[in-house]
Amino acid sequence: MRPRQVKVLVSAGLALAIGAFGLAAAPSGSAAVKAKPITIWADAAHAPVITALLPTGYRGAPVIVVPKDMTAIRDELAAVPEASAPDIIWADATWTGQLAAAGSVVALPLGKKATASFRANALSGFQVGTTGYGVPVQVSNLALISNVSLVPNPPSTFAALSDIALKLVRAGKAKVAFGAPQGGDSDGYSMYPLFSGLGGYFFGRTADGTLDPTQVGLANKTFLQNSTAIDSWNESGLISAALTAAKARKTFANGKSPFWLAGPEEIATLLKLSFVYRITSVPPIVSGIKAAPLLRLQGFMMTKFAATHGVQDESSKLIRLFFGAAPAQVSLAAASGLIPANRAAVGQVAEKRLQAIDLAGADGVAIPNIPQMGAVWAPYGSAWSISTAGVDAKLAKPSFKVAQRTVEASLGIVR
């Protein structure tokens, strides 16, 4: 199976198109009784966009937008007085499990038509089991960026990629074989395509599709069987725990690395490159297993206060029908330079690099949205660092077994 790919010709000075904020909201109407306002908490990047999108409110209801830090949106929701509470929040999908369990946000059924506007993996970030609690608006994921002058033809397997990269290093044409940054304060996010490509996962799921925090997959059987690949990557120098994000970026930009794992956050760097590069998904490492990146997702949720404020129906429609639609998503995602979650909106994005990165995330995995995920990042990242530390590295199999036991102990799981 060949990786998804888009070849991009880049010329110096090409500007990133972020789209216009001008969007027509539904007419406010002329109701005899003044409509109750809908209050939205949003981060600083998106609050002004929401205001611009809804200059006259929504369907007769005034819209009040309150700028907040992202952490404040989540943390203050638990204790905010009802009178000043939000009806809608801009949220990170990883909050879903915690907020749903606390009753702070309510279920938000999308219906078949709206559901069809999104990939299932994007929707899953805002779901607990089969129940949805939000609408995704923007997505970020990693893609494989290849220097076409060094790699004229895309490798169809990761083994072929490794051979090409190492030969270029031995020939003195490259300094960094594979730009997967780990150094510094990395939590292993960049390594997930390789982890998933070997059969790894963070949590399993119950029969109804709910994430199961008792099923930790850092050292599952399939992954451990394939984990010797990590040892070979370390021994050959293909993967290095010492590689920082800054060095990976600089080396690739200087034409001294054939491959780089990067996401939409690196569009500014890509725009400055003077050579031709290719944007694809990571090719398969093990036959039958996809090397899937993680998906970072943000969007809107409706709080329990919408009902007590008497604006539940209006708030639900605002999220599903307006913020979930392509025009609003294009503007909102552009505020962060990220990818719209709505499939039609992706086609309307002027920046083709974003469309290519989006394609590379088609099989991506939403970051688990349960609080227990907080116990996973450090042990998981540490296992990667330990097993790819060069001459001082420990074998991957025992390293990831230690990570598994550490997470289980933290979560109180007894085997």
N, C-alpha and C positions, 0 to 999 in steps of 0.2 A: 504493500500500500504506500503510494507516494504521498508526501506531506502536502497540505494545501499551500499554494504559493501565489504570490503576486510579485512581478518584477517592477521595480520603481526606478525610473530615471530621475536623477536629482541634479538640479543646477543651482549654483550659488545664488543666494538672495531670494529664494522662493519663500513667500510668506505663508504662515499658517492661517488658514481660513477658519474663523471661529463662528461665523454665522451672525445673523442679526437678531436682536431681541424683540423686534417689533412683531407682535402677534395679536390678532384680534380676538378678544374674549367674547363670550356670549353677551348679548344685550342685557342691560340691567333691568329693563322692564319698568312698569309704573304701578307697582302694587300699592293698594290703599294703605295697608299696614306695613310699616317699615320693617324690612327683613332683618333678622338677627345676624350679626357679623360672624364670619368664620376667621378664627385666629390660627395663624401658621407660624411655627417656630422653624427657622432655617438658618444654616450657617452663613457666614459673611459673603461667601462666593455666590450663593444662590438666592439670598434674600432680595437683592436688587433686581435680579432677573424675574423673580416671581412678581414683584411689584410692577415691573414693566409689562409683564404678560397680562396682568389683571388690573388695568388702570381704573376701570369702573366696577370692579368686583366681579362676582360670578352669579349669573342668573338672578340678579336683583339683590344678592347678598353682598354687603361690603366685605372686603378681605383685608385683614390686618396682619401684616408681616412683621414678626419680631426677630431681629438678628440675634443669634446665640452662637457661642462656641459649640463645636460638636459634642464635646464631653458634657457641657452644661445641658444640652438638649436631653441627653439620656439621664443624667444624674438628677436634674431638677424636676423631671417629670414625676418622680416618685412622691415628692412632698409639696408640689406647687398647690397653692390655694385654688379652689374650683373657679373662683371669679376671674383669675388671671391665667388659667390653664389653657393650653393650646387644644385645638380640635384636630389639627393635622401637624405632623412633625416631619422634617427632613431627617432621614435616619440611615445609619449604616445597617446593612442586612444582618451583620453579626449580632445585633442587639435583639433580633426577633424572638429567640427562645426565652430570654430573660424577661423582656417586656410582656410577651404573651402570657408567661407563667404568672407574672405579677398582676395581670389584668389591666395593665396600663394601656395596651392597644387592643383593638377588637378585630375580629375576622373581617376580611374584605373580599367577598366573592367577586371574581372578575367577569364571569360569564364566558361562553365559548368564543365569541368574537374577539373580545379583549385578550383572552388567554392565547389565542392564535397569533397575536401580535408580538409575542415574546418567545424566546427559546425556553425550553423547559428548565435548563440548568440555571438560567437567570431567575426564573420564577421561584426555583427551589430555595434560593437564598432567603426569601421572605416567607417560607412555609414551615409549619410545624406539622409533620405528617402530610396529609393532603389538604390541610387548611391554610389558605393564604392570608397573610396579615399586611401586605403592602404591595406597592407597584414599583418595580425596579425602573430607574431612570438612566443611570449611567453605569458603565462597566469598565473595568481595567483588567487586563491579563497580559501575560508575557507571550512574545513571539520570537522565533528564531530569525535573526537578521544576518544575512550572509553577504560577504564581499564578493561580488561577481567576478572581479578581476582575479581573485585568488581561487574562487570556486565557480567556474563557468556553468557547471551542471549541478542541480540540487541532488544531494545524496538521498537515496530512497530508504536507507536504514541508518540507525545511529552508529552501527559498526563501520559503515562506509564513511560517515562523517568523521569518526575518530581517526580512521586511517588517513584521510585527506588532511585533517588538521595537524596530526603529528608529523606527517611528511613535510608539510610546509615549515614547521618549526625546525626540523632537522636540516632542511635546505637553507635556513636562515631567512626565509621569506616572511616569517611570522614570529612574534615573541610570545604571544598568548594563544594557546591552541583553541580554547573554548571559553568564551567570556560569560561564565556563570558565576556572578559575584557572591562571595560568602563572607569575606573579611569584614572586620569592624563589628558592628552590632547586628549582623544578619540573623534573622530568625528562621532561615531556611526557605523563605518564600520562593527565591529564585531556583531552588533545587527541586521544587515540587514536580515539574514535568519529568524529571529523571526518576524521582521517587515513585510517581504514579506509573511511569513507563516500566518500572520493575515490579509492579503489582502492589505498591504501597498505598495505604489510605489512612486517614485519621480516625474515623469512627465508622462502624457498621451501621446498619439500619434494621429496625424491627419490621415485622410483616406488613405494617401499614405505611411503611416508608419513613417513619420518624427516626431521626438520628439517635443511636443508642450509645450513651456514654460508657456503658459497661463493655462495649466491644471495641477496644482500642486496636488499631491495625498497623502500628509502627513496626511490629515484628511478626506480621502474619506469615503463614506458611509459604505462600507464593513469593512474597517479597524476599524472604530469607533464602529461598532456593535460587533466586536471581541476584542476590546481593554481592556475589563474588565479582560481578561486573564493576562495582564501585572500587574494589581492591585493585582491579586492573587499571581503572581510570586514574587512580592515585599513583600507582607504580609508574605508569607511562607519563604522568604529568599532564594528562588531559584536563583533570579537575584539580583545583588547588584551593584549600581553605584560606590561603593568604590573599587571594584575589579580591580586592575591594571593588565596590561599584564604580568609584572614581577611576581606578586603573583600567577596569574593563571598558568603560566608556572611552577613555583617552586612547587606549591601545587600538580599539576598533576604529575610532575616528581618524587615527594616524595611518590607517591601512596596514597595521601590524598584527591583526587578528582576523581570522577568516569567519569566525562565528561569534555572535553576541546575543544573549538573552535580554530583551528589553521590551518595555510596554509603551503605552501612549504617553506616559510621563516623559519619555525621551524624544518626543516629536521635535522639540527645539534642536536637539543634537542632530537628528536625522536630516533636518532641513539644511543644516550647514555643510553636510558632506558633499564633496565634489566628485565622488566616484559612484558607480552604479552598484546598487545593492538589491537584495531579494528578501522579501518578507514572507515567511512560511510558518507552518506549525513545526514542532520538533518531530523528526521522523521516528518511527517505531523502534524501540530498543529490543523488545521481546515480541515475537509474532503473536498477534491476536490481542495485544494489550496496547491501549492508546497512551501516548506520553502527553497527558492532559495538564494544562496549567491551572493554577487557582484563579478564581474569579473574585475580584473585589467589587462589591455592589453597593450602591446607594440609591435611595428613592424615598417615596412617601408612605407614611402609615397614618391611620386614623386612630385617635385616642378615645378612651372611654368618656372623655368630657364632651365629645361631640353630641352624645345622646342627652346628657344632662343640660347642655346649652341649647338643646332643641334644634341642632343643625346637622344631625347625623346623615340624613338623606342628601342634603346639599354637599356636605363634606365628602361623602362617598362618591358622588357623581363628579365632583371636582377632581378627585384623585384618579378615578377610573377613566372618565370620559375626556378630561382636559389634560391633566398632567401625564396620563398614560398614552395620549395620542402623539403622533409623530411631530407636529409642529412645535409643541411645547418641549418635547424631549430633545430636539435638535438644539434649541436655545439653552436649555438647562445643562446639558452635557457639555456644550461649548464653553460654559463658564469655568469648567475645570479642565478643558482640553481633553476630555475623555470620550468614550464611545457611547452613543445612545443605546438603551436596551431595546427599544421598540425597533423591530426589524425594518419597517418602512422608513423609519428615521435614519437608520444607517445608510440607506441608499440615497438620502438627501444630503449627507455630509460631503462637503466639498473636498475635504482632505482625504485623498485616496490611501494614504498611509494608515489612517485610522481604520478604513474599511478592510485593509489587508490584515492589520493586527486583530481586528474583530473576527475575521475568518479563521485566524490561527487559534482563537479561543472557542471555536464552535463546540468542541468536546470538553470544554473546561469544567472544573468542579468548583461550585460555590464554597467559599470558606465556611466551615461549619458554624451555624448560628446559635450554638448552645454555650452557656457560660463555661462548661468544662473544657472548651477549647483553649482557655487561658492556661491550663496546666500542660498543654501539649507543646507550645511553641519552643520553649527553652530546651527541653530534653531532645526534641526532634532536631532543632538546629545544632545542638551540641553533638549529636550522633554524626551528622554530616561533617562537622568541623574535625572531630576526632578521627574519622575514617578517611579523610582526605588531607591530612596534615603532612604529606610528604614522607620523609624518612622516619618521622616520629609517629606516623599514623598507626592506629589499631585497626584490626580487621572489622569490616562493616557488620558482619553478622552479630558478634557479641556487642558491638557498640549500639546497634539498634535494639537488641534485646534489653540492654541496660535502660535505654530510653523508654521502652515499653513498660518495664517494671517501675521506673520512676513515676511515670504518668499514672499507672494503676495505683501505686501507693498513695499518690497525691489525691486521687479520687476515691480512695477507700475501697478499691476493688481487691478482693481476696481470691486467689486462684488455688 
